[in-house]
């Protein structure tokens, strides 16, 4: 147990080692009971604002001679960080062996996958990382500037809507983007339109729906692509000529790297396991999840619905950050919005949890004033066949809104035809 002795001797030689690495030091690093007792006493003294030394530790553990041997065993040929890394690796190997034994006893495949994720996460937290100097971060920023310059400044995944892309610079990797609206306002339609547009640029996309089946979703995508009625398609009300035209126009869509996952299992663990698999197998960069309130977190049975929803949103944000992908998460609004005279949604209308807002990088709200009996916008432009996409929260981009056309027959959002009549509200940056 040389590394255990060396860690303790370094700590007793210079308390600054503990101050610098306290988050990585714990009793689990010490297999020998005496070493574990010495370390626990050392930590207790530090927390009591006392300086640990031979006398006070030796007296408390009842073995001054044993503590003195530890102090005299110090070896300066290796650094404290090297001894700590060795101890950490030994601890991680031991924990991995224990976890694998536990894994064998788990019967459910979903539970096994969840345990594997927990193992990887826990082992990652114990990894000793080197601090990175500011110079390296500055170099990374300049590298990012050069990369984005070659893309004409466009850094995200396209939404297929010019004004929205201009405003947001696209949906960004590592972001959680929440898309919310009242019932039947077009959440799924807009999400599918974004997925289709991103797919056409070669971005691998995965769609998860807990409300619609694969056939329905595919028909909606086909309808948007060809301007054909999805309803007529599914009812079989197309003529032979229309069916042939549909076939002829499917080429570009069939080449899009879009994957649809249909699952009756709406648990968060199942979703995350599947999404991790899609990243590994298909290189997915954009995920569409429809929708938040249908998910449940089985590991938190005693929490309130608000806490559960908030935790699901945070987990999806963590997933986006860890995989450098974008998660487009659909959400319902509460009933307060529909009771307003003009029906315009607000950020506070997100259903079940204000924690959704906290987890999200961007929140988009769909507003179709025509559905609330309003014939014109405040700027006197007609509302018929249009919608506003409100950027209610935009970390790094600000807030504002854009106006688009809405084709009710084909359930499709497109750029506003008469763009000269309307200028989108410029971003209002919120510090």
Buried (B, 14 or more C-beta within 10 A) or exposed (E): EEBBBBBBBBBBEEBEBBEBBEEBBBEBBBEEEBBBBBBBBBBEBBEEEEEBBBEBBBEBBEBEEBBEEBBEEBEEEBEBBEBBBBBBBBBBEEBBEEBEEEBEEBEEEBEBBBBBEEBEEEBEEBEBEEEEEEEEEEEEEEEEEEEEEEEEEEBBBBBBBBBBBEBBBBBBBBBBBBBBBBEEBBBBBBBBBBBBBBBBEEBBBBBBBBEBEEEBBBBBBBBBBBEBBBEBBBEEEBEEEBEEBBEEBEEEBEEBBBBBBBEEEBBBBBBBBBBBBBBEEEEBBBBBBBBBBEBBBBEEEEEEEBBBBBBBBBBBBBBBBEBEBBBBBBBBBBEEBBEEEEBBBBBEBBBBBEBBBEBBBBBBBBBBBBBBEBEEBEEEBEBEBBBBBBBBBBEEBBBBBBBBBBBEEBBBBBBBEEEEEBEBBEBEEEE
